[in-house]
Amino acid sequence: EDEAYGGSAQLDYAGGRNRIALAFHYRRDEHVEFSQVFPTGFIEPPQRSREDTYSLALEDTLQLTPTLALTLGGSYDWRDLIQSDDFVVNTARTGGSFVNYPLVDADAWNGQGRLSWQVDAASEAHLSLSSRTRFPTLFERFSSRFGGATSNPDLQAERSTNLELGGSTELGAVRIEGAAFYSWLDDAIVAFPFIFNGAMVSKSRNVGQGGYYGAEAAVNARVSETLELGGNYTWIERDFTDPSIPAFEPIGVPTHKGFVWAQWKPTARLAVIPSLEITSDRWTVTPTGALYYRTGAYTRADLRIDYEVADGIVLGAGVRNAFDENFALTDGFPEPGRSFYLSARSQF
């Protein structure tokens, strides 16, 4: 059981060539877990983890020229771990005892800068650099995932330094966007599978160093009053080093991914939306962590038809994986084959 609540407040000031924003964010997270132990049927008592996260941020946008703007910002983030319990079942599987993890807090500074150029009314370009910290979640540190994972209360925050160069333009009815990026990561958080007490589990750990780099592009075109076409493509490479596991590969993300779609509206209330997703293979790993291999390349076709029966009320029908493509993204878990669905939406 997971519960979260919080709030944000922001104060903006505009004067001369400056726009200044001051923001404060707060979030309370609570994770409660328990499971039934077999073959005895013993039910663990609830184990709770509670944490408060705060962020104070300041940003200033300076209009250098009518077409050039510089944005600089920074934030201070901190978290307070209030409670963190676990339960260890005894060998008879009829009871056990609580474990209280040390209440370790954390804090971090973040910074960012962006140079924006408004080339003309239809085109813009930007260059940005940022350094950000991501705290590990309660789930990553303490959840046992019903026996499928082990806790790591010492999991550290990961930091990424991100550089991006991008832009967009409109050529009549066609809009084009693109960006190239590079991210340096330190202490990246990765879940590793392994065998623990004879069971296949995973554990979130910090790997040494790594990097992401790649590019992305998107095109959207209104061909006529009734037909709109669009598509996007992403290329991404990931490189991590972990001296403790020489065979380690970052899993779950394909090197190449493309998506194309069309929306045809023969009438004002009827929309026919076919789409095609084309994805290269990706790394995955066996549950024991013994073998990393590539899987998951596929081409998936979908179709959705929507009809607005009344203002704001839309009924839909569609098919996913129309050609019944057989593929898997994760070891041992094939993706669903062809499926059909009905939907209803209401907008107020």
Secondary structure as UniProt FT lines:
FT   STRAND          2..15
FT   TURN            16..17
FT   STRAND          18..33
FT   STRAND          36..37
FT   TURN            38..41
FT   STRAND          42..43
FT   STRAND          47..65
FT   TURN            66..67
FT   STRAND          68..89
FT   TURN            91..92
FT   STRAND          96..100
FT   STRAND          106..120
FT   TURN            121..122
FT   STRAND          123..134
FT   HELIX           138..142
FT   HELIX           145..147
FT   TURN            153..154
FT   STRAND          158..171
FT   TURN            172..173
FT   STRAND          174..186
FT   STRAND          189..196
FT   TURN            197..198
FT   STRAND          199..206
FT   STRAND          209..222
FT   STRAND          227..241
FT   TURN            243..244
FT   TURN            246..247
FT   STRAND          256..264
FT   STRAND          270..279
FT   STRAND          282..285
FT   TURN            287..288
FT   STRAND          292..295
FT   STRAND          298..310
FT   TURN            311..312
FT   STRAND          313..320
FT   TURN            322..323
FT   STRAND          328..330
FT   TURN            331..332
FT   STRAND          333..334
FT   STRAND          339..346
//
